[in-house]
């Protein structure tokens, strides 16, 4: 009788899990259809595209929980989730071009810093994840309380940080430092601290640089070209192309907190210079009929700077 009751209980869980999948797939297709409705500048279409990204991320992460429970807090969970969700780019459609990927592939222990433009950056990170492989991704603590997504993300290996409590934040970063120095993980963060949809970059915050110096690991700047196809004030979210360039690592060994500001300035200057170059390249592409007509894969990866490939 006990065994039979247990079977019924397990069967009920499996049934509701399958129902959740069916509901998720249904909502997913409705969002896809919504992205096709109306012209550019239509609010409904604009928010449907962002909704598709958020829903794909949150729903699949949550539905992946049974597998995450088999190896809780293992970053491999997040890598699998991100690899699958990144294919949502094809439906928007957004194409990506990653240059100098070899730097990310070969790096063992580093702080990867990327510019932060829009919520689309989450899709950019997911596109990079399979190249980054072992990643310590940082999220604000408040996200943990978004149910059921927060706990699901925690199980998938995402690290939450309490920015309002310095002692707690430092403890979290100490754990990240150990993963970088002992296991060769990479910590991915946005040094601007918040999104900046205009051209350029905000001033960089110091936290990630402190961590890199204390861990003695290099900083790897990653620069995304301007996302010209998104204009939030006009509710425009068109098909587009993004160039991602990985820059040479900036060493931190031998650097002390006395040189912190110089390190921040050096990193920001090199990233801003590259951002302007990439954005100028995209501006030139957008007036080139041949480039506009060309077919591009969802993700093109170059170990070098493309010209050398």
C-alpha positions as CSV (number, residue, x, y, z in Angstrom):
1,X,0.0,0.0,0.0
2,X,2.8,2.4,0.9
3,X,4.6,1.6,-2.3
4,X,1.4,2.2,-4.3
5,X,0.8,5.5,-2.5
6,X,4.4,6.6,-3.3
7,X,3.9,5.7,-7.0
8,X,0.7,7.7,-7.1
9,X,2.5,10.7,-5.5
10,X,5.4,10.4,-8.0
11,X,3.0,10.0,-10.8
12,X,1.2,13.2,-9.8
13,X,4.4,15.2,-9.7
14,X,5.4,13.9,-13.1
15,X,2.0,14.8,-14.5
16,X,2.0,18.3,-13.2
17,X,5.6,18.7,-14.4
18,X,4.5,17.7,-17.9
19,X,1.6,20.1,-17.7
20,X,4.0,22.9,-16.8
21,X,6.0,22.1,-19.9
22,X,2.9,22.2,-22.1
23,X,1.8,25.5,-20.6
24,X,5.4,26.9,-21.0
25,X,5.5,25.8,-24.7
26,X,2.1,27.3,-25.3
27,X,3.0,30.7,-23.8
28,X,6.3,30.6,-25.7
29,X,4.4,30.2,-29.0
30,X,2.0,33.0,-28.1
31,X,4.9,35.3,-27.4
32,X,6.6,34.4,-30.7
33,X,3.3,35.2,-32.6
34,X,3.1,38.5,-30.7
35,X,6.5,39.5,-31.9
36,X,5.2,39.3,-35.5
37,X,2.2,41.6,-34.9
38,X,2.3,45.3,-35.9
39,X,5.0,47.6,-37.2
40,X,8.2,48.9,-35.6
41,X,7.3,51.3,-32.9
42,X,4.4,49.2,-31.7
43,X,4.5,48.8,-27.9
44,X,2.9,45.4,-27.9
45,X,5.5,44.1,-30.4
46,X,8.4,45.7,-28.5
47,X,7.5,44.3,-25.1
48,X,6.6,40.9,-26.7
49,X,10.2,40.6,-27.9
50,X,11.6,41.3,-24.4
51,X,8.9,39.1,-22.9
52,X,10.1,36.2,-25.1
53,X,13.7,36.6,-23.9
54,X,12.6,36.8,-20.2
55,X,10.1,34.0,-20.4
56,X,12.6,31.7,-22.2
57,X,15.2,32.3,-19.5
58,X,12.9,32.1,-16.5
59,X,10.7,29.2,-17.7
60,X,13.4,27.0,-18.9
61,X,15.6,27.6,-15.8
62,X,12.6,26.7,-13.6
63,X,11.7,23.6,-15.6
64,X,15.3,22.5,-15.5
65,X,15.1,22.2,-11.7
66,X,14.8,18.4,-11.6
67,X,18.1,18.1,-13.4
68,X,19.7,20.9,-11.3
69,X,18.7,18.9,-8.2
70,X,20.9,16.0,-9.3
71,X,23.9,18.3,-9.1
72,X,22.9,21.5,-7.2
73,X,25.0,24.6,-7.6
74,X,27.0,23.1,-10.4
75,X,27.8,25.8,-13.0
76,X,27.4,23.2,-15.8
77,X,23.6,23.6,-15.2
78,X,23.7,27.2,-16.2
79,X,25.9,26.4,-19.2
80,X,23.4,24.0,-20.6
81,X,20.4,26.3,-19.9
82,X,22.2,29.3,-21.5
83,X,23.2,27.3,-24.6
84,X,19.6,26.2,-25.2
85,X,18.0,29.6,-24.5
86,X,20.6,31.5,-26.6
87,X,18.9,30.0,-29.7
88,X,16.0,32.5,-29.0
89,X,18.2,34.9,-31.0
90,X,17.1,33.2,-34.2
91,X,13.5,34.2,-33.6
92,X,14.0,37.9,-33.0
93,X,16.2,37.6,-35.2
94,X,19.6,38.8,-33.8
95,X,22.9,37.6,-35.1
96,X,26.2,37.6,-33.2
97,X,29.8,37.8,-34.2
98,X,32.4,36.8,-31.6
99,X,36.0,37.8,-32.2
100,X,39.2,36.7,-30.4
101,X,37.2,33.9,-28.7
102,X,40.5,32.1,-28.2
103,X,41.3,34.4,-25.3
104,X,38.2,33.4,-23.4
105,X,38.7,29.7,-24.3
106,X,42.3,29.6,-22.9
107,X,41.9,31.8,-19.9
108,X,42.1,30.0,-16.5
109,X,40.9,32.3,-13.7
110,X,39.9,35.8,-14.7
111,X,37.4,38.6,-14.2
112,X,35.5,39.2,-17.4
113,X,34.1,42.7,-17.7
114,X,31.5,43.6,-20.4
115,X,29.7,46.9,-21.2
116,X,26.0,46.9,-20.3
117,X,23.5,48.5,-22.7
118,X,20.1,46.9,-22.5
119,X,18.3,43.9,-21.1
120,X,19.3,42.2,-24.3
121,X,22.7,41.7,-22.6
122,X,21.4,38.7,-20.9
123,X,21.0,37.0,-24.3
124,X,24.6,38.2,-25.1
125,X,25.9,36.5,-22.0
126,X,24.0,33.3,-22.9
127,X,25.6,33.4,-26.3
128,X,29.0,33.7,-24.7
129,X,28.5,31.1,-22.1
130,X,29.6,28.0,-24.1
131,X,32.8,29.8,-24.9
132,X,33.4,31.0,-21.4
133,X,32.5,27.5,-20.0
134,X,33.1,27.6,-16.2
135,X,31.5,30.9,-15.2
136,X,30.8,32.5,-11.9
137,X,27.9,34.8,-12.8
138,X,26.9,37.4,-10.2
139,X,23.3,38.5,-9.7
140,X,21.8,40.9,-7.1
141,X,20.3,39.2,-4.0
142,X,16.8,40.6,-4.7
143,X,16.5,38.3,-7.7
144,X,16.5,35.2,-5.4
145,X,13.0,36.2,-4.1
146,X,11.4,36.1,-7.6
147,X,9.6,32.8,-7.2
148,X,10.1,30.3,-8.6
149,X,12.9,31.7,-10.8
150,X,15.2,32.8,-8.0
151,X,15.7,29.5,-6.3
152,X,15.9,27.8,-9.7
153,X,18.7,30.1,-10.8
154,X,20.5,29.5,-7.5
155,X,20.3,25.7,-8.0
156,X,21.7,26.3,-11.6
157,X,24.9,27.8,-10.1
158,X,24.3,31.5,-10.2
159,X,25.8,33.5,-7.2
160,X,23.8,36.1,-5.5
161,X,25.4,39.1,-3.8
162,X,23.9,41.5,-1.2
163,X,25.2,44.9,-2.4
164,X,23.7,46.6,0.6
165,X,25.7,44.6,3.1
166,X,29.5,45.0,2.7
167,X,30.4,42.1,5.0
168,X,28.1,39.7,3.1
169,X,29.2,41.0,-0.3
170,X,32.9,40.5,0.6
171,X,32.2,37.0,1.8
172,X,30.5,36.2,-1.5
173,X,33.4,37.7,-3.5
174,X,35.8,35.7,-1.4
175,X,34.1,32.5,-2.5
176,X,34.3,33.7,-6.1
177,X,38.0,34.4,-5.7
178,X,38.6,30.8,-4.5
179,X,36.8,29.4,-7.6
180,X,39.0,31.6,-9.8
181,X,42.3,30.8,-8.2
182,X,41.8,27.2,-7.3
183,X,39.6,25.9,-10.1
184,X,40.2,28.4,-13.0
185,X,36.7,29.8,-13.1
186,X,35.9,33.1,-14.8
187,X,33.8,35.7,-13.0
188,X,31.5,37.7,-15.4
189,X,30.3,41.1,-14.4
190,X,29.2,44.6,-15.7
191,X,31.6,47.2,-14.3
192,X,29.1,50.0,-15.0
193,X,26.7,48.5,-12.5
194,X,23.6,49.4,-14.5
195,X,22.4,49.6,-18.1
196,X,23.3,52.5,-20.3
197,X,21.3,52.5,-23.6
198,X,23.0,55.5,-25.1
199,X,26.3,55.5,-26.9
200,X,29.3,55.3,-24.6
201,X,29.8,53.9,-21.1
202,X,29.0,55.0,-17.6
203,X,31.8,55.3,-15.0
204,X,33.1,51.9,-13.7
205,X,32.4,50.7,-10.1
206,X,35.3,49.4,-8.1
207,X,34.1,46.1,-6.8
208,X,35.2,43.8,-9.6
209,X,38.6,45.5,-9.8
210,X,39.2,44.9,-6.0
211,X,38.3,41.3,-6.5
212,X,40.7,40.9,-9.5
213,X,43.6,42.5,-7.6
214,X,43.0,40.4,-4.5
215,X,42.8,37.2,-6.5
216,X,45.7,38.2,-8.7
217,X,43.8,37.3,-11.8
218,X,43.7,39.2,-15.1
219,X,40.8,41.4,-16.3
220,X,39.5,40.4,-19.7
221,X,37.5,43.2,-21.3
222,X,34.6,42.1,-23.6
223,X,33.1,44.8,-25.7
224,X,29.7,44.6,-27.4
225,X,29.0,47.0,-30.3
226,X,26.2,49.5,-30.0
227,X,22.8,47.9,-30.2
228,X,21.5,50.2,-32.9
229,X,18.4,48.1,-33.5
230,X,16.8,48.9,-30.1
231,X,15.4,52.3,-29.4
232,X,13.5,52.1,-26.1
233,X,12.0,55.6,-26.3
234,X,10.4,54.8,-29.6
235,X,9.6,51.2,-28.7
236,X,11.6,49.9,-31.6
237,X,13.2,46.5,-31.5
238,X,14.2,45.5,-35.0
239,X,16.3,42.6,-36.3
240,X,20.0,43.3,-35.8
241,X,23.6,42.3,-35.6
242,X,26.1,42.5,-32.7
243,X,29.8,42.4,-32.8
244,X,31.5,41.1,-29.6
245,X,35.3,41.6,-29.3
246,X,37.4,40.1,-26.6
247,X,40.4,42.3,-25.8
248,X,43.8,41.3,-24.5
249,X,43.9,40.4,-20.7
250,X,45.0,43.2,-18.4
251,X,47.3,41.7,-15.7
252,X,46.7,42.6,-12.0
253,X,49.6,40.8,-10.4
254,X,51.8,43.3,-8.6
255,X,49.0,45.9,-8.6
256,X,47.9,47.2,-5.2
257,X,44.8,49.1,-4.1
258,X,46.9,52.2,-4.4
259,X,46.9,51.7,-8.2
260,X,43.2,50.9,-8.3
261,X,42.0,54.1,-10.0
262,X,44.7,53.7,-12.6
263,X,43.6,50.2,-13.3
264,X,40.0,51.3,-13.6
265,X,40.9,54.1,-16.0
266,X,43.1,51.9,-18.1
267,X,40.3,49.3,-18.5
268,X,37.6,51.7,-19.2
269,X,39.7,53.6,-21.7
270,X,40.6,50.5,-23.7
271,X,36.9,49.3,-23.6
272,X,35.5,52.7,-24.7
273,X,38.0,53.0,-27.5
274,X,37.1,49.6,-28.8
275,X,33.4,50.3,-28.4
276,X,33.7,53.4,-30.6
277,X,35.6,51.4,-33.2
278,X,33.0,48.6,-33.3
279,X,30.1,51.1,-33.4
280,X,31.8,53.0,-36.3
281,X,32.2,49.7,-38.1
282,X,28.5,48.9,-37.6
283,X,27.5,52.4,-38.8
284,X,29.5,51.7,-42.0
285,X,27.9,48.3,-42.4
286,X,24.4,49.8,-42.1
287,X,24.9,52.0,-45.2
288,X,26.4,49.2,-47.3
289,X,23.7,47.5,-49.4
290,X,25.9,44.4,-49.9
291,X,26.3,43.9,-46.1
292,X,22.6,44.5,-45.5
293,X,21.7,41.8,-48.1
294,X,24.2,39.2,-46.8
295,X,23.0,36.2,-44.8
296,X,24.7,35.7,-41.4
297,X,24.6,32.7,-39.0
298,X,23.1,33.1,-35.6
299,X,26.6,33.0,-34.1
300,X,29.9,33.3,-35.9
301,X,32.9,32.6,-33.7
302,X,36.4,33.6,-34.7
303,X,39.5,32.6,-32.6
304,X,41.2,35.7,-33.9
305,X,40.1,39.2,-35.0
306,X,38.2,37.9,-38.0
307,X,40.6,39.4,-40.5
308,X,43.2,36.8,-39.5
309,X,40.7,33.9,-39.8
